[in-house]
Amino acid sequence: MENIVPYLSATSTILGLVFFVGIVWWAWSANRKAANDESAQLPFNLPDEYKKENKDQS
């Protein structure tokens, strides 16, 4: 068992790196451009919580 532990550690590190690179590649791929643009606009499409009318009522 002691002989296999370094190989398990190295294998899990390599698999983690491969998955990370795969997710980054998927997120930045050209097919996701429309979804990324839509997500980037979400904060600007929210309604204002504090409106000018509420300020005058205080």
PDB file of N, CA, C and O in Angstrom:
ATOM      1  N   MET A   1       0.820  -1.199   0.000  1.00  0.00           N
ATOM      2  CA  MET A   1       0.000   0.000   0.000  1.00  0.00           C
ATOM      3  C   MET A   1       0.863   1.261   0.000  1.00  0.00           C
ATOM      4  O   MET A   1       0.499   2.265  -0.612  1.00  0.00           O
ATOM      5  N   GLU A   2       1.997   1.209   0.680  1.00  0.00           N
ATOM      6  CA  GLU A   2       2.879   2.374   0.744  1.00  0.00           C
ATOM      7  C   GLU A   2       3.465   2.712  -0.627  1.00  0.00           C
ATOM      8  O   GLU A   2       3.778   3.870  -0.903  1.00  0.00           O
ATOM      9  N   ASN A   3       3.610   1.714  -1.472  1.00  0.00           N
ATOM     10  CA  ASN A   3       4.180   1.944  -2.800  1.00  0.00           C
ATOM     11  C   ASN A   3       3.182   2.600  -3.755  1.00  0.00           C
ATOM     12  O   ASN A   3       3.585   3.231  -4.733  1.00  0.00           O
ATOM     13  N   ILE A   4       1.904   2.459  -3.482  1.00  0.00           N
ATOM     14  CA  ILE A   4       0.887   2.962  -4.408  1.00  0.00           C
ATOM     15  C   ILE A   4       0.439   4.386  -4.069  1.00  0.00           C
ATOM     16  O   ILE A   4      -0.111   5.076  -4.928  1.00  0.00           O
ATOM     17  N   VAL A   5       0.665   4.831  -2.839  1.00  0.00           N
ATOM     18  CA  VAL A   5       0.198   6.152  -2.404  1.00  0.00           C
ATOM     19  C   VAL A   5       0.768   7.283  -3.261  1.00  0.00           C
ATOM     20  O   VAL A   5       0.000   8.159  -3.659  1.00  0.00           O
ATOM     21  N   PRO A   6       2.050   7.319  -3.564  1.00  0.00           N
ATOM     22  CA  PRO A   6       2.548   8.414  -4.420  1.00  0.00           C
ATOM     23  C   PRO A   6       1.912   8.419  -5.811  1.00  0.00           C
ATOM     24  O   PRO A   6       1.680   9.480  -6.391  1.00  0.00           O
ATOM     25  N   TYR A   7       1.634   7.235  -6.336  1.00  0.00           N
ATOM     26  CA  TYR A   7       0.999   7.160  -7.655  1.00  0.00           C
ATOM     27  C   TYR A   7      -0.445   7.654  -7.599  1.00  0.00           C
ATOM     28  O   TYR A   7      -0.902   8.321  -8.528  1.00  0.00           O
ATOM     29  N   LEU A   8      -1.164   7.338  -6.532  1.00  0.00           N
ATOM     30  CA  LEU A   8      -2.529   7.836  -6.374  1.00  0.00           C
ATOM     31  C   LEU A   8      -2.541   9.358  -6.248  1.00  0.00           C
ATOM     32  O   LEU A   8      -3.403  10.030  -6.815  1.00  0.00           O
ATOM     33  N   SER A   9      -1.592   9.886  -5.512  1.00  0.00           N
ATOM     34  CA  SER A   9      -1.504  11.332  -5.351  1.00  0.00           C
ATOM     35  C   SER A   9      -1.198  12.015  -6.681  1.00  0.00           C
ATOM     36  O   SER A   9      -1.822  13.019  -7.026  1.00  0.00           O
ATOM     37  N   ALA A  10      -0.255  11.482  -7.410  1.00  0.00           N
ATOM     38  CA  ALA A  10       0.101  12.059  -8.708  1.00  0.00           C
ATOM     39  C   ALA A  10      -1.054  11.926  -9.695  1.00  0.00           C
ATOM     40  O   ALA A  10      -1.331  12.850 -10.460  1.00  0.00           O
ATOM     41  N   THR A  11      -1.724  10.783  -9.678  1.00  0.00           N
ATOM     42  CA  THR A  11      -2.850  10.572 -10.591  1.00  0.00           C
ATOM     43  C   THR A  11      -3.987  11.537 -10.281  1.00  0.00           C
ATOM     44  O   THR A  11      -4.585  12.098 -11.199  1.00  0.00           O
ATOM     45  N   SER A  12      -4.293  11.737  -9.007  1.00  0.00           N
ATOM     46  CA  SER A  12      -5.380  12.658  -8.658  1.00  0.00           C
ATOM     47  C   SER A  12      -5.012  14.095  -9.009  1.00  0.00           C
ATOM     48  O   SER A  12      -5.884  14.871  -9.399  1.00  0.00           O
ATOM     49  N   THR A  13      -3.750  14.462  -8.879  1.00  0.00           N
ATOM     50  CA  THR A  13      -3.323  15.803  -9.261  1.00  0.00           C
ATOM     51  C   THR A  13      -3.458  16.012 -10.762  1.00  0.00           C
ATOM     52  O   THR A  13      -3.943  17.053 -11.205  1.00  0.00           O
ATOM     53  N   ILE A  14      -3.036  15.038 -11.537  1.00  0.00           N
ATOM     54  CA  ILE A  14      -3.129  15.136 -12.998  1.00  0.00           C
ATOM     55  C   ILE A  14      -4.582  15.168 -13.444  1.00  0.00           C
ATOM     56  O   ILE A  14      -4.940  15.953 -14.322  1.00  0.00           O
ATOM     57  N   LEU A  15      -5.427  14.327 -12.851  1.00  0.00           N
ATOM     58  CA  LEU A  15      -6.851  14.330 -13.201  1.00  0.00           C
ATOM     59  C   LEU A  15      -7.505  15.662 -12.840  1.00  0.00           C
ATOM     60  O   LEU A  15      -8.314  16.186 -13.605  1.00  0.00           O
ATOM     61  N   GLY A  16      -7.159  16.204 -11.691  1.00  0.00           N
ATOM     62  CA  GLY A  16      -7.693  17.505 -11.294  1.00  0.00           C
ATOM     63  C   GLY A  16      -7.284  18.598 -12.263  1.00  0.00           C
ATOM     64  O   GLY A  16      -8.102  19.446 -12.617  1.00  0.00           O
ATOM     65  N   LEU A  17      -6.041  18.592 -12.695  1.00  0.00           N
ATOM     66  CA  LEU A  17      -5.555  19.572 -13.663  1.00  0.00           C
ATOM     67  C   LEU A  17      -6.261  19.413 -15.007  1.00  0.00           C
ATOM     68  O   LEU A  17      -6.635  20.402 -15.637  1.00  0.00           O
ATOM     69  N   VAL A  18      -6.440  18.178 -15.440  1.00  0.00           N
ATOM     70  CA  VAL A  18      -7.121  17.927 -16.711  1.00  0.00           C
ATOM     71  C   VAL A  18      -8.566  18.417 -16.648  1.00  0.00           C
ATOM     72  O   VAL A  18      -9.044  19.048 -17.591  1.00  0.00           O
ATOM     73  N   PHE A  19      -9.265  18.135 -15.550  1.00  0.00           N
ATOM     74  CA  PHE A  19     -10.642  18.606 -15.407  1.00  0.00           C
ATOM     75  C   PHE A  19     -10.701  20.126 -15.359  1.00  0.00           C
ATOM     76  O   PHE A  19     -11.584  20.725 -15.973  1.00  0.00           O
ATOM     77  N   PHE A  20      -9.782  20.759 -14.644  1.00  0.00           N
ATOM     78  CA  PHE A  20      -9.753  22.221 -14.559  1.00  0.00           C
ATOM     79  C   PHE A  20      -9.540  22.829 -15.942  1.00  0.00           C
ATOM     80  O   PHE A  20     -10.264  23.746 -16.329  1.00  0.00           O
ATOM     81  N   VAL A  21      -8.573  22.338 -16.678  1.00  0.00           N
ATOM     82  CA  VAL A  21      -8.308  22.857 -18.018  1.00  0.00           C
ATOM     83  C   VAL A  21      -9.509  22.605 -18.931  1.00  0.00           C
ATOM     84  O   VAL A  21      -9.843  23.451 -19.760  1.00  0.00           O
ATOM     85  N   GLY A  22     -10.151  21.466 -18.786  1.00  0.00           N
ATOM     86  CA  GLY A  22     -11.337  21.167 -19.586  1.00  0.00           C
ATOM     87  C   GLY A  22     -12.484  22.131 -19.295  1.00  0.00           C
ATOM     88  O   GLY A  22     -13.166  22.572 -20.220  1.00  0.00           O
ATOM     89  N   ILE A  23     -12.703  22.459 -18.041  1.00  0.00           N
ATOM     90  CA  ILE A  23     -13.762  23.398 -17.681  1.00  0.00           C
ATOM     91  C   ILE A  23     -13.445  24.789 -18.186  1.00  0.00           C
ATOM     92  O   ILE A  23     -14.331  25.475 -18.698  1.00  0.00           O
ATOM     93  N   VAL A  24     -12.202  25.221 -18.054  1.00  0.00           N
ATOM     94  CA  VAL A  24     -11.804  26.536 -18.569  1.00  0.00           C
ATOM     95  C   VAL A  24     -11.967  26.576 -20.079  1.00  0.00           C
ATOM     96  O   VAL A  24     -12.465  27.565 -20.617  1.00  0.00           O
ATOM     97  N   TRP A  25     -11.559  25.525 -20.769  1.00  0.00           N
ATOM     98  CA  TRP A  25     -11.702  25.467 -22.228  1.00  0.00           C
ATOM     99  C   TRP A  25     -13.172  25.539 -22.621  1.00  0.00           C
ATOM    100  O   TRP A  25     -13.529  26.256 -23.556  1.00  0.00           O
ATOM    101  N   TRP A  26     -14.033  24.798 -21.911  1.00  0.00           N
ATOM    102  CA  TRP A  26     -15.468  24.801 -22.200  1.00  0.00           C
ATOM    103  C   TRP A  26     -16.070  26.186 -21.945  1.00  0.00           C
ATOM    104  O   TRP A  26     -16.864  26.676 -22.748  1.00  0.00           O
ATOM    105  N   ALA A  27     -15.691  26.816 -20.826  1.00  0.00           N
ATOM    106  CA  ALA A  27     -16.273  28.112 -20.464  1.00  0.00           C
ATOM    107  C   ALA A  27     -15.881  29.209 -21.451  1.00  0.00           C
ATOM    108  O   ALA A  27     -16.666  30.127 -21.686  1.00  0.00           O
ATOM    109  N   TRP A  28     -14.704  29.133 -22.023  1.00  0.00           N
ATOM    110  CA  TRP A  28     -14.233  30.168 -22.943  1.00  0.00           C
ATOM    111  C   TRP A  28     -14.403  29.782 -24.409  1.00  0.00           C
ATOM    112  O   TRP A  28     -13.903  30.486 -25.287  1.00  0.00           O
ATOM    113  N   SER A  29     -15.097  28.681 -24.694  1.00  0.00           N
ATOM    114  CA  SER A  29     -15.258  28.252 -26.074  1.00  0.00           C
ATOM    115  C   SER A  29     -16.201  29.182 -26.822  1.00  0.00           C
ATOM    116  O   SER A  29     -16.998  29.894 -26.212  1.00  0.00           O
ATOM    117  N   ALA A  30     -16.107  29.169 -28.134  1.00  0.00           N
ATOM    118  CA  ALA A  30     -16.912  30.056 -28.972  1.00  0.00           C
ATOM    119  C   ALA A  30     -18.398  29.729 -28.860  1.00  0.00           C
ATOM    120  O   ALA A  30     -19.237  30.614 -29.031  1.00  0.00           O
ATOM    121  N   ASN A  31     -18.733  28.483 -28.580  1.00  0.00           N
ATOM    122  CA  ASN A  31     -20.146  28.096 -28.452  1.00  0.00           C
ATOM    123  C   ASN A  31     -20.820  28.731 -27.238  1.00  0.00           C
ATOM    124  O   ASN A  31     -22.047  28.829 -27.204  1.00  0.00           O
ATOM    125  N   ARG A  32     -20.051  29.161 -26.248  1.00  0.00           N
ATOM    126  CA  ARG A  32     -20.604  29.733 -25.026  1.00  0.00           C
ATOM    127  C   ARG A  32     -20.638  31.255 -25.072  1.00  0.00           C
ATOM    128  O   ARG A  32     -21.037  31.876 -24.087  1.00  0.00           O
ATOM    129  N   LYS A  33     -20.238  31.874 -26.163  1.00  0.00           N
ATOM    130  CA  LYS A  33     -20.159  33.337 -26.226  1.00  0.00           C
ATOM    131  C   LYS A  33     -21.495  34.000 -25.949  1.00  0.00           C
ATOM    132  O   LYS A  33     -21.548  34.977 -25.202  1.00  0.00           O
ATOM    133  N   ALA A  34     -22.572  33.498 -26.529  1.00  0.00           N
ATOM    134  CA  ALA A  34     -23.890  34.107 -26.321  1.00  0.00           C
ATOM    135  C   ALA A  34     -24.312  33.987 -24.860  1.00  0.00           C
ATOM    136  O   ALA A  34     -24.823  34.947 -24.285  1.00  0.00           O
ATOM    137  N   ALA A  35     -24.105  32.829 -24.259  1.00  0.00           N
ATOM    138  CA  ALA A  35     -24.477  32.637 -22.853  1.00  0.00           C
ATOM    139  C   ALA A  35     -23.626  33.507 -21.941  1.00  0.00           C
ATOM    140  O   ALA A  35     -24.130  34.050 -20.958  1.00  0.00           O
ATOM    141  N   ASN A  36     -22.344  33.647 -22.253  1.00  0.00           N
ATOM    142  CA  ASN A  36     -21.468  34.496 -21.443  1.00  0.00           C
ATOM    143  C   ASN A  36     -21.861  35.963 -21.558  1.00  0.00           C
ATOM    144  O   ASN A  36     -21.838  36.685 -20.561  1.00  0.00           O
ATOM    145  N   ASP A  37     -22.220  36.414 -22.753  1.00  0.00           N
ATOM    146  CA  ASP A  37     -22.650  37.800 -22.930  1.00  0.00           C
ATOM    147  C   ASP A  37     -23.947  38.067 -22.172  1.00  0.00           C
ATOM    148  O   ASP A  37     -24.104  39.118 -21.551  1.00  0.00           O
ATOM    149  N   GLU A  38     -24.876  37.110 -22.223  1.00  0.00           N
ATOM    150  CA  GLU A  38     -26.138  37.266 -21.498  1.00  0.00           C
ATOM    151  C   GLU A  38     -25.893  37.315 -19.984  1.00  0.00           C
ATOM    152  O   GLU A  38     -26.495  38.127 -19.282  1.00  0.00           O
ATOM    153  N   SER A  39     -25.025  36.461 -19.495  1.00  0.00           N
ATOM    154  CA  SER A  39     -24.717  36.440 -18.069  1.00  0.00           C
ATOM    155  C   SER A  39     -24.007  37.711 -17.626  1.00  0.00           C
ATOM    156  O   SER A  39     -24.203  38.168 -16.500  1.00  0.00           O
ATOM    157  N   ALA A  40     -23.196  38.277 -18.488  1.00  0.00           N
ATOM    158  CA  ALA A  40     -22.482  39.510 -18.147  1.00  0.00           C
ATOM    159  C   ALA A  40     -23.438  40.686 -18.000  1.00  0.00           C
ATOM    160  O   ALA A  40     -23.141  41.637 -17.277  1.00  0.00           O
ATOM    161  N   GLN A  41     -24.585  40.631 -18.680  1.00  0.00           N
ATOM    162  CA  GLN A  41     -25.550  41.730 -18.612  1.00  0.00           C
ATOM    163  C   GLN A  41     -26.556  41.587 -17.467  1.00  0.00           C
ATOM    164  O   GLN A  41     -27.307  42.526 -17.203  1.00  0.00           O
ATOM    165  N   LEU A  42     -26.593  40.466 -16.794  1.00  0.00           N
ATOM    166  CA  LEU A  42     -27.572  40.240 -15.736  1.00  0.00           C
ATOM    167  C   LEU A  42     -27.559  41.308 -14.633  1.00  0.00           C
ATOM    168  O   LEU A  42     -28.634  41.762 -14.242  1.00  0.00           O
ATOM    169  N   PRO A  43     -26.410  41.729 -14.117  1.00  0.00           N
ATOM    170  CA  PRO A  43     -26.445  42.747 -13.056  1.00  0.00           C
ATOM    171  C   PRO A  43     -27.054  44.069 -13.517  1.00  0.00           C
ATOM    172  O   PRO A  43     -27.609  44.807 -12.703  1.00  0.00           O
ATOM    173  N   PHE A  44     -26.959  44.372 -14.786  1.00  0.00           N
ATOM    174  CA  PHE A  44     -27.475  45.637 -15.297  1.00  0.00           C
ATOM    175  C   PHE A  44     -28.964  45.561 -15.616  1.00  0.00           C
ATOM    176  O   PHE A  44     -29.610  46.595 -15.788  1.00  0.00           O
ATOM    177  N   ASN A  45     -29.516  44.357 -15.698  1.00  0.00           N
ATOM    178  CA  ASN A  45     -30.918  44.176 -16.021  1.00  0.00           C
ATOM    179  C   ASN A  45     -31.810  44.075 -14.790  1.00  0.00           C
ATOM    180  O   ASN A  45     -33.025  43.930 -14.926  1.00  0.00           O
ATOM    181  N   LEU A  46     -31.236  44.149 -13.596  1.00  0.00           N
ATOM    182  CA  LEU A  46     -32.024  44.055 -12.373  1.00  0.00           C
ATOM    183  C   LEU A  46     -32.765  45.361 -12.131  1.00  0.00           C
ATOM    184  O   LEU A  46     -32.276  46.430 -12.496  1.00  0.00           O
ATOM    185  N   PRO A  47     -33.939  45.283 -11.518  1.00  0.00           N
ATOM    186  CA  PRO A  47     -34.655  46.523 -11.207  1.00  0.00           C
ATOM    187  C   PRO A  47     -33.942  47.278 -10.093  1.00  0.00           C
ATOM    188  O   PRO A  47     -33.275  46.679  -9.249  1.00  0.00           O
ATOM    189  N   ASP A  48     -34.088  48.591 -10.100  1.00  0.00           N
ATOM    190  CA  ASP A  48     -33.481  49.399  -9.048  1.00  0.00           C
ATOM    191  C   ASP A  48     -34.259  49.203  -7.756  1.00  0.00           C
ATOM    192  O   ASP A  48     -35.488  49.257  -7.755  1.00  0.00           O
ATOM    193  N   GLU A  49     -33.551  48.977  -6.662  1.00  0.00           N
ATOM    194  CA  GLU A  49     -34.210  48.782  -5.375  1.00  0.00           C
ATOM    195  C   GLU A  49     -34.539  50.126  -4.720  1.00  0.00           C
ATOM    196  O   GLU A  49     -35.487  50.226  -3.941  1.00  0.00           O
ATOM    197  N   TYR A  50     -33.775  51.128  -5.032  1.00  0.00           N
ATOM    198  CA  TYR A  50     -33.950  52.431  -4.411  1.00  0.00           C
ATOM    199  C   TYR A  50     -34.269  53.424  -5.503  1.00  0.00           C
ATOM    200  O   TYR A  50     -33.403  53.791  -6.297  1.00  0.00           O
ATOM    201  N   LYS A  51     -35.504  53.853  -5.538  1.00  0.00           N
ATOM    202  CA  LYS A  51     -35.929  54.776  -6.585  1.00  0.00           C
ATOM    203  C   LYS A  51     -36.040  56.182  -6.031  1.00  0.00           C
ATOM    204  O   LYS A  51     -36.065  56.386  -4.817  1.00  0.00           O
ATOM    205  N   LYS A  52     -36.104  57.129  -6.913  1.00  0.00           N
ATOM    206  CA  LYS A  52     -36.169  58.521  -6.521  1.00  0.00           C
ATOM    207  C   LYS A  52     -37.438  58.815  -5.708  1.00  0.00           C
ATOM    208  O   LYS A  52     -37.396  59.640  -4.796  1.00  0.00           O
ATOM    209  N   GLU A  53     -38.563  58.158  -6.021  1.00  0.00           N
ATOM    210  CA  GLU A  53     -39.813  58.369  -5.290  1.00  0.00           C
ATOM    211  C   GLU A  53     -39.661  57.991  -3.827  1.00  0.00           C
ATOM    212  O   GLU A  53     -40.194  58.673  -2.951  1.00  0.00           O
ATOM    213  N   ASN A  54     -38.944  56.920  -3.555  1.00  0.00           N
ATOM    214  CA  ASN A  54     -38.746  56.487  -2.169  1.00  0.00           C
ATOM    215  C   ASN A  54     -37.920  57.483  -1.394  1.00  0.00           C
ATOM    216  O   ASN A  54     -38.106  57.633  -0.187  1.00  0.00           O
ATOM    217  N   LYS A  55     -37.023  58.158  -2.054  1.00  0.00           N
ATOM    218  CA  LYS A  55     -36.165  59.147  -1.397  1.00  0.00           C
ATOM    219  C   LYS A  55     -37.005  60.341  -0.936  1.00  0.00           C
ATOM    220  O   LYS A  55     -36.762  60.874   0.147  1.00  0.00           O
ATOM    221  N   ASP A  56     -37.986  60.770  -1.733  1.00  0.00           N
ATOM    222  CA  ASP A  56     -38.808  61.899  -1.408  1.00  0.00           C
ATOM    223  C   ASP A  56     -39.761  61.606  -0.256  1.00  0.00           C
ATOM    224  O   ASP A  56     -40.160  62.530   0.453  1.00  0.00           O
ATOM    225  N   GLN A  57     -40.135  60.348  -0.051  1.00  0.00           N
ATOM    226  CA  GLN A  57     -41.084  59.994   1.004  1.00  0.00           C
ATOM    227  C   GLN A  57     -40.437  59.994   2.383  1.00  0.00           C
ATOM    228  O   GLN A  57     -41.154  60.081   3.380  1.00  0.00           O
ATOM    229  N   SER A  58     -39.141  59.903   2.480  1.00  0.00           N
ATOM    230  CA  SER A  58     -38.461  59.819   3.771  1.00  0.00           C
ATOM    231  C   SER A  58     -38.499  61.101   4.541  1.00  0.00           C
ATOM    232  O   SER A  58     -37.964  61.172   5.648  1.00  0.00           O
TER     233      SER A  58
END
